[in-house]
């Protein structure tokens, strides 16, 4: 099934990569991101759409087999763990270095469809793990921040009650504050 030139192959490749990543992110509640929506890459030709569906089915078959391989899953988790160290910029540099090495290692003895599909899965899974960890960390940070804000508010309320409320009442209440010049 031939399907156009380089642009066509690039668009289908991009669509497949996004589809694999989307699949890994499906259980993580994220805001809609146009990059991750299926419509981000338009495939208008029916032949291209059919090819994408067929390749996607092959990817899913490989993924189903690879998901149960503990050694591969452990390797993916180690890659994700390395990439989660440091900030975004450092993660991007590390990501590039790790995947350049992964690419060289995977394809040193030749390129096969199985290796390409496996690489798609590894990339999607690593991104899924990274996003899940980041979302979890952000939730924890948000909860910590909310607790800090609550604690500060309680301190301020207690301070007002203990040291300022009496004076405010003696002055006639907050209404007197309106009389300030």
TIVO-2410 file (N, C-alpha, C; in nm, 3 decimals):
# residues 181
REC num residu      c1      c2      c3 atome chaine
REC   1      X   0.085  -0.117   0.000     N      A
REC   1      X   0.000   0.000   0.000    CA      A
REC   1      X   0.089   0.123   0.000     C      A
REC   2      X   0.118   0.179  -0.118     N      A
REC   2      X   0.201   0.299  -0.127    CA      A
REC   2      X   0.121   0.420  -0.086     C      A
REC   3      X   0.191   0.518  -0.032     N      A
REC   3      X   0.115   0.631   0.021    CA      A
REC   3      X   0.193   0.760   0.012     C      A
REC   4      X   0.216   0.810  -0.108     N      A
REC   4      X   0.276   0.942  -0.122    CA      A
REC   4      X   0.421   0.948  -0.084     C      A
REC   5      X   0.467   1.071  -0.074     N      A
REC   5      X   0.608   1.096  -0.049    CA      A
REC   5      X   0.640   1.122   0.096     C      A
REC   6      X   0.751   1.194   0.112     N      A
REC   6      X   0.808   1.221   0.244    CA      A
REC   6      X   0.709   1.294   0.335     C      A
REC   7      X   0.640   1.397   0.283     N      A
REC   7      X   0.545   1.473   0.366    CA      A
REC   7      X   0.435   1.383   0.420     C      A
REC   8      X   0.386   1.295   0.336     N      A
REC   8      X   0.280   1.203   0.375    CA      A
REC   8      X   0.328   1.109   0.486     C      A
REC   9      X   0.445   1.053   0.469     N      A
REC   9      X   0.502   0.961   0.568    CA      A
REC   9      X   0.527   1.036   0.699     C      A
REC  10      X   0.578   1.158   0.690     N      A
REC  10      X   0.603   1.238   0.811    CA      A
REC  10      X   0.473   1.264   0.887     C      A
REC  11      X   0.366   1.298   0.814     N      A
REC  11      X   0.238   1.326   0.880    CA      A
REC  11      X   0.182   1.202   0.947     C      A
REC  12      X   0.190   1.089   0.879     N      A
REC  12      X   0.141   0.965   0.937    CA      A
REC  12      X   0.225   0.927   1.058     C      A
REC  13      X   0.357   0.942   1.048     N      A
REC  13      X   0.447   0.912   1.161    CA      A
REC  13      X   0.412   0.999   1.280     C      A
REC  14      X   0.394   1.129   1.254     N      A
REC  14      X   0.358   1.222   1.361    CA      A
REC  14      X   0.225   1.182   1.424     C      A
REC  15      X   0.128   1.146   1.340     N      A
REC  15      X  -0.002   1.105   1.392    CA      A
REC  15      X   0.010   0.979   1.477     C      A
REC  16      X   0.092   0.883   1.435     N      A
REC  16      X   0.109   0.759   1.512    CA      A
REC  16      X   0.177   0.786   1.646     C      A
REC  17      X   0.281   0.867   1.643     N      A
REC  17      X   0.351   0.899   1.768    CA      A
REC  17      X   0.254   0.965   1.865     C      A
REC  18      X   0.177   1.061   1.815     N      A
REC  18      X   0.081   1.130   1.902    CA      A
REC  18      X  -0.026   1.034   1.953     C      A
REC  19      X  -0.066   0.941   1.868     N      A
REC  19      X  -0.167   0.843   1.909    CA      A
REC  19      X  -0.115   0.753   2.020     C      A
REC  20      X   0.010   0.708   2.007     N      A
REC  20      X   0.071   0.623   2.110    CA      A
REC  20      X   0.082   0.701   2.241     C      A
REC  21      X   0.128   0.826   2.234     N      A
REC  21      X   0.140   0.908   2.355    CA      A
REC  21      X   0.003   0.933   2.415     C      A
REC  22      X  -0.096   0.963   2.330     N      A
REC  22      X  -0.232   0.983   2.379    CA      A
REC  22      X  -0.281   0.861   2.455     C      A
REC  23      X  -0.255   0.743   2.400     N      A
REC  23      X  -0.297   0.619   2.462    CA      A
REC  23      X  -0.237   0.606   2.602     C      A
REC  24      X  -0.111   0.645   2.617     N      A
REC  24      X  -0.045   0.637   2.746    CA      A
REC  24      X  -0.098   0.742   2.844     C      A
REC  25      X  -0.151   0.852   2.791     N      A
REC  25      X  -0.198   0.961   2.876    CA      A
REC  25      X  -0.348   0.955   2.902     C      A
REC  26      X  -0.417   0.857   2.847     N      A
REC  26      X  -0.563   0.856   2.852    CA      A
REC  26      X  -0.620   0.852   2.993     C      A
REC  27      X  -0.548   0.795   3.087     N      A
REC  27      X  -0.599   0.786   3.225    CA      A
REC  27      X  -0.551   0.899   3.314     C      A
REC  28      X  -0.474   0.992   3.257     N      A
REC  28      X  -0.423   1.104   3.335    CA      A
REC  28      X  -0.508   1.226   3.304     C      A
REC  29      X  -0.575   1.283   3.406     N      A
REC  29      X  -0.661   1.399   3.379    CA      A
REC  29      X  -0.577   1.522   3.346     C      A
REC  30      X  -0.579   1.562   3.221     N      A
REC  30      X  -0.505   1.678   3.175    CA      A
REC  30      X  -0.600   1.773   3.104     C      A
REC  31      X  -0.563   1.899   3.102     N      A
REC  31      X  -0.639   1.994   3.021    CA      A
REC  31      X  -0.622   1.956   2.876     C      A
REC  32      X  -0.721   1.991   2.793     N      A
REC  32      X  -0.707   1.963   2.650    CA      A
REC  32      X  -0.588   2.039   2.596     C      A
REC  33      X  -0.502   1.966   2.530     N      A
REC  33      X  -0.384   2.025   2.469    CA      A
REC  33      X  -0.393   1.995   2.321     C      A
REC  34      X  -0.396   2.099   2.237     N      A
REC  34      X  -0.412   2.073   2.094    CA      A
REC  34      X  -0.305   1.980   2.038     C      A
REC  35      X  -0.187   1.979   2.099     N      A
REC  35      X  -0.081   1.891   2.052    CA      A
REC  35      X  -0.120   1.745   2.067     C      A
REC  36      X  -0.196   1.715   2.172     N      A
REC  36      X  -0.228   1.577   2.202    CA      A
REC  36      X  -0.364   1.533   2.148     C      A
REC  37      X  -0.437   1.619   2.082     N      A
REC  37      X  -0.566   1.580   2.028    CA      A
REC  37      X  -0.548   1.510   1.895     C      A
REC  38      X  -0.638   1.416   1.864     N      A
REC  38      X  -0.624   1.340   1.740    CA      A
REC  38      X  -0.630   1.428   1.615     C      A
REC  39      X  -0.697   1.540   1.622     N      A
REC  39      X  -0.711   1.626   1.506    CA      A
REC  39      X  -0.589   1.712   1.480     C      A
REC  40      X  -0.489   1.702   1.567     N      A
REC  40      X  -0.370   1.787   1.552    CA      A
REC  40      X  -0.297   1.760   1.421     C      A
REC  41      X  -0.306   1.638   1.374     N      A
REC  41      X  -0.243   1.604   1.247    CA      A
REC  41      X  -0.354   1.554   1.155     C      A
REC  42      X  -0.381   1.629   1.051     N      A
REC  42      X  -0.488   1.591   0.960    CA      A
REC  42      X  -0.438   1.489   0.860     C      A
REC  43      X  -0.514   1.383   0.845     N      A
REC  43      X  -0.487   1.284   0.743    CA      A
REC  43      X  -0.614   1.279   0.658     C      A
REC  44      X  -0.610   1.340   0.539     N      A
REC  44      X  -0.730   1.360   0.460    CA      A
REC  44      X  -0.756   1.245   0.362     C      A
REC  45      X  -0.655   1.181   0.316     N      A
REC  45      X  -0.666   1.078   0.216    CA      A
REC  45      X  -0.715   0.948   0.281     C      A
REC  46      X  -0.816   0.883   0.221     N      A
REC  46      X  -0.868   0.758   0.277    CA      A
REC  46      X  -0.762   0.650   0.286     C      A
REC  47      X  -0.676   0.644   0.186     N      A
REC  47      X  -0.569   0.544   0.185    CA      A
REC  47      X  -0.475   0.569   0.303     C      A
REC  48      X  -0.445   0.696   0.329     N      A
REC  48      X  -0.358   0.730   0.443    CA      A
REC  48      X  -0.427   0.694   0.574     C      A
REC  49      X  -0.557   0.723   0.583     N      A
REC  49      X  -0.631   0.691   0.705    CA      A
REC  49      X  -0.632   0.540   0.729     C      A
REC  50      X  -0.652   0.465   0.624     N      A
REC  50      X  -0.651   0.319   0.636    CA      A
REC  50      X  -0.514   0.270   0.680     C      A
REC  51      X  -0.409   0.325   0.620     N      A
REC  51      X  -0.273   0.288   0.657    CA      A
REC  51      X  -0.248   0.319   0.804     C      A
REC  52      X  -0.291   0.437   0.846     N      A
REC  52      X  -0.272   0.475   0.986    CA      A
REC  52      X  -0.345   0.378   1.078     C      A
REC  53      X  -0.468   0.340   1.044     N      A
REC  53      X  -0.543   0.244   1.126    CA      A
REC  53      X  -0.472   0.109   1.132     C      A
REC  54      X  -0.423   0.063   1.018     N      A
REC  54      X  -0.354  -0.067   1.012    CA      A
REC  54      X  -0.225  -0.065   1.094     C      A
REC  55      X  -0.147   0.039   1.077     N      A
REC  55      X  -0.021   0.050   1.152    CA      A
REC  55      X  -0.053   0.063   1.301     C      A
REC  56      X  -0.156   0.139   1.333     N      A
REC  56      X  -0.196   0.155   1.472    CA      A
REC  56      X  -0.236   0.020   1.532     C      A
REC  57      X  -0.304  -0.063   1.454     N      A
REC  57      X  -0.341  -0.197   1.502    CA      A
REC  57      X  -0.217  -0.282   1.529     C      A
REC  58      X  -0.117  -0.271   1.442     N      A
REC  58      X   0.009  -0.344   1.462    CA      A
REC  58      X   0.078  -0.294   1.589     C      A
REC  59      X   0.081  -0.162   1.606     N      A
REC  59      X   0.142  -0.103   1.726    CA      A
REC  59      X   0.074  -0.161   1.850     C      A
REC  60      X  -0.059  -0.166   1.848     N      A
REC  60      X  -0.131  -0.218   1.965    CA      A
REC  60      X  -0.101  -0.366   1.991     C      A
REC  61      X  -0.084  -0.445   1.886     N      A
REC  61      X  -0.049  -0.586   1.904    CA      A
REC  61      X   0.088  -0.599   1.971     C      A
REC  62      X   0.183  -0.521   1.922     N      A
REC  62      X   0.318  -0.525   1.980    CA      A
REC  62      X   0.312  -0.476   2.124     C      A
REC  63      X   0.239  -0.368   2.147     N      A
REC  63      X   0.226  -0.310   2.282    CA      A
REC  63      X   0.168  -0.414   2.377     C      A
REC  64      X   0.064  -0.485   2.333     N      A
REC  64      X   0.003  -0.587   2.420    CA      A
REC  64      X   0.105  -0.693   2.461     C      A
REC  65      X   0.195  -0.730   2.371     N      A
REC  65      X   0.298  -0.830   2.404    CA      A
REC  65      X   0.406  -0.770   2.495     C      A
REC  66      X   0.444  -0.647   2.468     N      A
REC  66      X   0.554  -0.583   2.541    CA      A
REC  66      X   0.511  -0.542   2.683     C      A
REC  67      X   0.384  -0.511   2.701     N      A
REC  67      X   0.335  -0.468   2.833    CA      A
REC  67      X   0.362  -0.571   2.942     C      A
REC  68      X   0.362  -0.698   2.905     N      A
REC  68      X   0.382  -0.804   3.004    CA      A
REC  68      X   0.529  -0.840   3.026     C      A
REC  69      X   0.618  -0.780   2.950     N      A
REC  69      X   0.760  -0.809   2.962    CA      A
REC  69      X   0.820  -0.723   3.073     C      A
REC  70      X   0.845  -0.785   3.189     N      A
REC  70      X   0.893  -0.710   3.306    CA      A
REC  70      X   1.027  -0.641   3.281     C      A
REC  71      X   1.115  -0.706   3.208     N      A
REC  71      X   1.246  -0.647   3.180    CA      A
REC  71      X   1.231  -0.517   3.100     C      A
REC  72      X   1.146  -0.519   2.999     N      A
REC  72      X   1.123  -0.398   2.918    CA      A
REC  72      X   1.056  -0.291   3.004     C      A
REC  73      X   0.957  -0.331   3.082     N      A
REC  73      X   0.886  -0.234   3.166    CA      A
REC  73      X   0.980  -0.170   3.268     C      A
REC  74      X   1.069  -0.252   3.327     N      A
REC  74      X   1.167  -0.198   3.422    CA      A
REC  74      X   1.260  -0.098   3.353     C      A
REC  75      X   1.303  -0.132   3.232     N      A
REC  75      X   1.389  -0.042   3.155    CA      A
REC  75      X   1.319   0.090   3.125     C      A
REC  76      X   1.193   0.082   3.087     N      A
REC  76      X   1.115   0.203   3.058    CA      A
REC  76      X   1.104   0.289   3.184     C      A
REC  77      X   1.077   0.225   3.297     N      A
REC  77      X   1.067   0.300   3.424    CA      A
REC  77      X   1.199   0.367   3.460     C      A
REC  78      X   1.311   0.297   3.434     N      A
REC  78      X   1.443   0.356   3.462    CA      A
REC  78      X   1.467   0.478   3.373     C      A
REC  79      X   1.430   0.466   3.245     N      A
REC  79      X   1.446   0.579   3.153    CA      A
REC  79      X   1.361   0.697   3.202     C      A
REC  80      X   1.236   0.671   3.237     N      A
REC  80      X   1.148   0.778   3.285    CA      A
REC  80      X   1.202   0.840   3.413     C      A
REC  81      X   1.256   0.757   3.501     N      A
REC  81      X   1.311   0.807   3.626    CA      A
REC  81      X   1.430   0.901   3.601     C      A
REC  82      X   1.516   0.862   3.508     N      A
REC  82      X   1.630   0.947   3.474    CA      A
REC  82      X   1.581   1.080   3.418     C      A
REC  83      X   1.479   1.074   3.335     N      A
REC  83      X   1.428   1.196   3.272    CA      A
REC  83      X   1.353   1.286   3.369     C      A
REC  84      X   1.304   1.230   3.478     N      A
REC  84      X   1.230   1.311   3.576    CA      A
REC  84      X   1.320   1.387   3.672     C      A
REC  85      X   1.450   1.368   3.661     N      A
REC  85      X   1.543   1.440   3.749    CA      A
REC  85      X   1.564   1.580   3.695     C      A
REC  86      X   1.568   1.676   3.782     N      A
REC  86      X   1.597   1.813   3.740    CA      A
REC  86      X   1.477   1.882   3.677     C      A
REC  87      X   1.504   1.996   3.616     N      A
REC  87      X   1.398   2.077   3.557    CA      A
REC  87      X   1.365   2.034   3.415     C      A
REC  88      X   1.277   2.107   3.353     N      A
REC  88      X   1.229   2.078   3.218    CA      A
REC  88      X   1.343   2.082   3.117     C      A
REC  89      X   1.424   2.186   3.124     N      A
REC  89      X   1.533   2.201   3.027    CA      A
REC  89      X   1.631   2.083   3.037     C      A
REC  90      X   1.664   2.048   3.160     N      A
REC  90      X   1.755   1.934   3.180    CA      A
REC  90      X   1.690   1.805   3.131     C      A
REC  91      X   1.561   1.789   3.158     N      A
REC  91      X   1.489   1.669   3.113    CA      A
REC  91      X   1.491   1.659   2.961     C      A
REC  92      X   1.472   1.773   2.893     N      A
REC  92      X   1.474   1.772   2.747    CA      A
REC  92      X   1.611   1.731   2.693     C      A
REC  93      X   1.717   1.783   2.754     N      A
REC  93      X   1.853   1.745   2.711    CA      A
REC  93      X   1.877   1.596   2.736     C      A
REC  94      X   1.838   1.552   2.855     N      A
REC  94      X   1.857   1.412   2.890    CA      A
REC  94      X   1.774   1.322   2.799     C      A
REC  95      X   1.650   1.365   2.772     N      A
REC  95      X   1.560   1.289   2.684    CA      A
REC  95      X   1.627   1.268   2.548     C      A
REC  96      X   1.681   1.376   2.494     N      A
REC  96      X   1.747   1.368   2.363    CA      A
REC  96      X   1.866   1.272   2.368     C      A
REC  97      X   1.947   1.284   2.472     N      A
REC  97      X   2.065   1.197   2.484    CA      A
REC  97      X   2.025   1.051   2.502     C      A
REC  98      X   1.926   1.026   2.589     N      A
REC  98      X   1.883   0.888   2.615    CA      A
REC  98      X   1.826   0.826   2.488     C      A
REC  99      X   1.743   0.901   2.416     N      A
REC  99      X   1.681   0.843   2.298    CA      A
REC  99      X   1.777   0.834   2.180     C      A
REC 100      X   1.877   0.919   2.175     N      A
REC 100      X   1.981   0.901   2.073    CA      A
REC 100      X   2.054   0.769   2.100     C      A
REC 101      X   2.087   0.744   2.227     N      A
REC 101      X   2.154   0.620   2.264    CA      A
REC 101      X   2.063   0.500   2.241     C      A
REC 102      X   1.937   0.514   2.279     N      A
REC 102      X   1.840   0.407   2.259    CA      A
REC 102      X   1.827   0.375   2.110     C      A
REC 103      X   1.820   0.479   2.029     N      A
REC 103      X   1.810   0.462   1.884    CA      A
REC 103      X   1.931   0.386   1.830     C      A
REC 104      X   2.050   0.431   1.871     N      A
REC 104      X   2.173   0.365   1.823    CA      A
REC 104      X   2.176   0.219   1.865     C      A
REC 105      X   2.136   0.192   1.989     N      A
REC 105      X   2.138   0.056   2.041    CA      A
REC 105      X   2.036  -0.031   1.970     C      A
REC 106      X   1.914   0.020   1.956     N      A
REC 106      X   1.807  -0.059   1.896    CA      A
REC 106      X   1.833  -0.090   1.749     C      A
REC 107      X   1.891   0.005   1.678     N      A
REC 107      X   1.901  -0.009   1.533    CA      A
REC 107      X   2.043  -0.036   1.484     C      A
REC 108      X   2.133  -0.069   1.576     N      A
REC 108      X   2.272  -0.091   1.535    CA      A
REC 108      X   2.288  -0.208   1.439     C      A
REC 109      X   2.201  -0.307   1.453     N      A
REC 109      X   2.212  -0.423   1.363    CA      A
REC 109      X   2.103  -0.422   1.255     C      A
REC 110      X   2.045  -0.305   1.230     N      A
REC 110      X   1.946  -0.293   1.123    CA      A
REC 110      X   1.811  -0.243   1.172     C      A
REC 111      X   1.736  -0.191   1.078     N      A
REC 111      X   1.603  -0.138   1.108    CA      A
REC 111      X   1.500  -0.243   1.070     C      A
REC 112      X   1.404  -0.264   1.161     N      A
REC 112      X   1.291  -0.352   1.132    CA      A
REC 112      X   1.165  -0.282   1.178     C      A
REC 113      X   1.051  -0.327   1.123     N      A
REC 113      X   0.924  -0.268   1.165    CA      A
REC 113      X   0.898  -0.294   1.313     C      A
REC 114      X   0.935  -0.412   1.359     N      A
REC 114      X   0.915  -0.444   1.501    CA      A
REC 114      X   0.991  -0.346   1.590     C      A
REC 115      X   1.114  -0.313   1.551     N      A
REC 115      X   1.195  -0.218   1.629    CA      A
REC 115      X   1.132  -0.078   1.625     C      A
REC 116      X   1.083  -0.039   1.508     N      A
REC 116      X   1.020   0.094   1.496    CA      A
REC 116      X   0.897   0.101   1.584     C      A
REC 117      X   0.812  -0.002   1.578     N      A
REC 117      X   0.691  -0.005   1.658    CA      A
REC 117      X   0.726  -0.009   1.807     C      A
REC 118      X   0.828  -0.086   1.841     N      A
REC 118      X   0.872  -0.093   1.981    CA      A
REC 118      X   0.921   0.044   2.029     C      A
REC 119      X   0.994   0.114   1.944     N      A
REC 119      X   1.042   0.248   1.980    CA      A
REC 119      X   0.923   0.342   2.003     C      A
REC 120      X   0.822   0.333   1.917     N      A
REC 120      X   0.701   0.415   1.937    CA      A
REC 120      X   0.641   0.388   2.075     C      A
REC 121      X   0.632   0.259   2.109     N      A
REC 121      X   0.576   0.223   2.238    CA      A
REC 121      X   0.661   0.277   2.353     C      A
REC 122      X   0.792   0.257   2.344     N      A
REC 122      X   0.881   0.303   2.451    CA      A
REC 122      X   0.867   0.453   2.471     C      A
REC 123      X   0.868   0.530   2.363     N      A
REC 123      X   0.855   0.676   2.373    CA      A
REC 123      X   0.721   0.712   2.439     C      A
REC 124      X   0.614   0.652   2.389     N      A
REC 124      X   0.482   0.681   2.446    CA      A
REC 124      X   0.473   0.645   2.592     C      A
REC 125      X   0.527   0.530   2.629     N      A
REC 125      X   0.521   0.484   2.769    CA      A
REC 125      X   0.605   0.573   2.860     C      A
REC 126      X   0.724   0.609   2.815     N      A
REC 126      X   0.810   0.697   2.895    CA      A
REC 126      X   0.740   0.831   2.918     C      A
REC 127      X   0.685   0.888   2.812     N      A
REC 127      X   0.614   1.016   2.827    CA      A
REC 127      X   0.496   0.999   2.923     C      A
REC 128      X   0.423   0.891   2.911     N      A
REC 128      X   0.310   0.866   3.001    CA      A
REC 128      X   0.353   0.859   3.147     C      A
REC 129      X   0.460   0.788   3.174     N      A
REC 129      X   0.512   0.775   3.311    CA      A
REC 129      X   0.557   0.912   3.362     C      A
REC 130      X   0.629   0.985   3.278     N      A
REC 130      X   0.679   1.117   3.319    CA      A
REC 130      X   0.564   1.211   3.352     C      A
REC 131      X   0.464   1.216   3.266     N      A
REC 131      X   0.350   1.306   3.288    CA      A
REC 131      X   0.276   1.265   3.414     C      A
REC 132      X   0.257   1.136   3.434     N      A
REC 132      X   0.187   1.088   3.552    CA      A
REC 132      X   0.261   1.131   3.679     C      A
REC 133      X   0.394   1.116   3.678     N      A
REC 133      X   0.473   1.157   3.795    CA      A
REC 133      X   0.467   1.307   3.817     C      A
REC 134      X   0.472   1.384   3.706     N      A
REC 134      X   0.465   1.530   3.720    CA      A
REC 134      X   0.331   1.575   3.773     C      A
REC 135      X   0.224   1.515   3.723     N      A
REC 135      X   0.089   1.550   3.769    CA      A
REC 135      X   0.076   1.517   3.917     C      A
REC 136      X   0.126   1.401   3.957     N      A
REC 136      X   0.121   1.361   4.097    CA      A
REC 136      X   0.199   1.460   4.183     C      A
REC 137      X   0.318   1.498   4.138     N      A
REC 137      X   0.400   1.594   4.213    CA      A
REC 137      X   0.331   1.730   4.221     C      A
REC 138      X   0.271   1.773   4.111     N      A
REC 138      X   0.202   1.901   4.111    CA      A
REC 138      X   0.082   1.898   4.205     C      A
REC 139      X   0.009   1.787   4.204     N      A
REC 139      X  -0.104   1.775   4.297    CA      A
REC 139      X  -0.056   1.785   4.441     C      A
REC 140      X   0.055   1.715   4.472     N      A
REC 140      X   0.109   1.718   4.607    CA      A
REC 140      X   0.155   1.859   4.642     C      A
REC 141      X   0.224   1.925   4.548     N      A
REC 141      X   0.269   2.062   4.571    CA      A
REC 141      X   0.150   2.154   4.594     C      A
REC 142      X   0.045   2.135   4.514     N      A
REC 142      X  -0.075   2.218   4.528    CA      A
REC 142      X  -0.139   2.195   4.665     C      A
REC 143      X  -0.147   2.069   4.708     N      A
REC 143      X  -0.205   2.039   4.839    CA      A
REC 143      X  -0.120   2.101   4.950     C      A
REC 144      X   0.012   2.091   4.935     N      A
REC 144      X   0.102   2.152   5.034    CA      A
REC 144      X   0.083   2.304   5.037     C      A
REC 145      X   0.072   2.365   4.920     N      A
REC 145      X   0.051   2.509   4.912    CA      A
REC 145      X  -0.082   2.547   4.978     C      A
REC 146      X  -0.187   2.472   4.950     N      A
REC 146      X  -0.318   2.501   5.011    CA      A
REC 146      X  -0.311   2.490   5.164     C      A
REC 147      X  -0.240   2.388   5.213     N      A
REC 147      X  -0.225   2.373   5.357    CA      A
REC 147      X  -0.146   2.490   5.416     C      A
REC 148      X  -0.044   2.535   5.345     N      A
REC 148      X   0.034   2.650   5.393    CA      A
REC 148      X  -0.052   2.775   5.398     C      A
REC 149      X  -0.130   2.796   5.291     N      A
REC 149      X  -0.218   2.914   5.289    CA      A
REC 149      X  -0.318   2.907   5.403     C      A
REC 150      X  -0.377   2.789   5.426     N      A
REC 150      X  -0.472   2.773   5.537    CA      A
REC 150      X  -0.405   2.804   5.671     C      A
REC 151      X  -0.285   2.752   5.689     N      A
REC 151      X  -0.213   2.776   5.814    CA      A
REC 151      X  -0.186   2.925   5.834     C      A
REC 152      X  -0.145   2.993   5.727     N      A
REC 152      X  -0.118   3.137   5.736    CA      A
REC 152      X  -0.246   3.212   5.768     C      A
REC 153      X  -0.355   3.176   5.701     N      A
REC 153      X  -0.483   3.241   5.729    CA      A
REC 153      X  -0.525   3.220   5.874     C      A
REC 154      X  -0.509   3.099   5.924     N      A
REC 154      X  -0.543   3.072   6.064    CA      A
REC 154      X  -0.457   3.155   6.159     C      A
REC 155      X  -0.328   3.168   6.130     N      A
REC 155      X  -0.240   3.251   6.213    CA      A
REC 155      X  -0.286   3.396   6.214     C      A
REC 156      X  -0.321   3.447   6.095     N      A
REC 156      X  -0.365   3.587   6.086    CA      A
REC 156      X  -0.496   3.607   6.162     C      A
REC 157      X  -0.590   3.514   6.144     N      A
REC 157      X  -0.718   3.524   6.216    CA      A
REC 157      X  -0.694   3.518   6.366     C      A
REC 158      X  -0.611   3.426   6.411     N      A
REC 158      X  -0.580   3.416   6.554    CA      A
REC 158      X  -0.514   3.544   6.605     C      A
REC 159      X  -0.421   3.600   6.526     N      A
REC 159      X  -0.354   3.723   6.564    CA      A
REC 159      X  -0.456   3.837   6.580     C      A
REC 160      X  -0.545   3.849   6.480     N      A
REC 160      X  -0.648   3.953   6.488    CA      A
REC 160      X  -0.735   3.934   6.611     C      A
REC 161      X  -0.779   3.810   6.634     N      A
REC 161      X  -0.864   3.784   6.750    CA      A
REC 161      X  -0.792   3.818   6.880     C      A
REC 162      X  -0.668   3.777   6.890     N      A
REC 162      X  -0.593   3.793   7.014    CA      A
REC 162      X  -0.547   3.937   7.038     C      A
REC 163      X  -0.499   4.005   6.935     N      A
REC 163      X  -0.434   4.134   6.957    CA      A
REC 163      X  -0.511   4.255   6.903     C      A
REC 164      X  -0.595   4.237   6.803     N      A
REC 164      X  -0.655   4.354   6.738    CA      A
REC 164      X  -0.806   4.365   6.752     C      A
REC 165      X  -0.875   4.253   6.772     N      A
REC 165      X  -1.021   4.255   6.777    CA      A
REC 165      X  -1.074   4.346   6.886     C      A
REC 166      X  -1.014   4.341   7.004     N      A
REC 166      X  -1.058   4.428   7.114    CA      A
REC 166      X  -1.050   4.575   7.075     C      A
REC 167      X  -0.939   4.614   7.018     N      A
REC 167      X  -0.921   4.754   6.978    CA      A
REC 167      X  -1.023   4.793   6.871     C      A
REC 168      X  -1.043   4.703   6.772     N      A
REC 168      X  -1.139   4.731   6.664    CA      A
REC 168      X  -1.278   4.752   6.723     C      A
REC 169      X  -1.316   4.668   6.820     N      A
REC 169      X  -1.447   4.681   6.885    CA      A
REC 169      X  -1.457   4.812   6.963     C      A
REC 170      X  -1.351   4.849   7.035     N      A
REC 170      X  -1.349   4.975   7.111    CA      A
REC 170      X  -1.369   5.096   7.020     C      A
REC 171      X  -1.323   5.087   6.898     N      A
REC 171      X  -1.333   5.198   6.802    CA      A
REC 171      X  -1.471   5.204   6.737     C      A
REC 172      X  -1.555   5.104   6.762     N      A
REC 172      X  -1.688   5.102   6.702    CA      A
REC 172      X  -1.700   5.005   6.585     C      A
REC 173      X  -1.600   4.923   6.565     N      A
REC 173      X  -1.605   4.822   6.459    CA      A
REC 173      X  -1.543   4.871   6.329     C      A
REC 174      X  -1.551   4.789   6.230     N      A
REC 174      X  -1.489   4.818   6.101    CA      A
REC 174      X  -1.551   4.939   6.032     C      A
REC 175      X  -1.671   4.976   6.069     N      A
REC 175      X  -1.737   5.091   6.006    CA      A
REC 175      X  -1.654   5.217   6.026     C      A
REC 176      X  -1.583   5.225   6.135     N      A
REC 176      X  -1.499   5.341   6.163    CA      A
REC 176      X  -1.382   5.352   6.066     C      A
REC 177      X  -1.344   5.238   6.010     N      A
REC 177      X  -1.235   5.237   5.913    CA      A
REC 177      X  -1.272   5.319   5.791     C      A
REC 178      X  -1.400   5.329   5.761     N      A
REC 178      X  -1.447   5.403   5.645    CA      A
REC 178      X  -1.427   5.553   5.662     C      A
REC 179      X  -1.411   5.598   5.788     N      A
REC 179      X  -1.395   5.740   5.814    CA      A
REC 179      X  -1.251   5.787   5.795     C      A
REC 180      X  -1.161   5.699   5.756     N      A
REC 180      X  -1.021   5.738   5.735    CA      A
REC 180      X  -1.012   5.835   5.617     C      A
REC 181      X  -0.918   5.931   5.630     N      A
REC 181      X  -0.905   6.028   5.521    CA      A
REC 181      X  -0.848   5.965   5.396     C      A
***
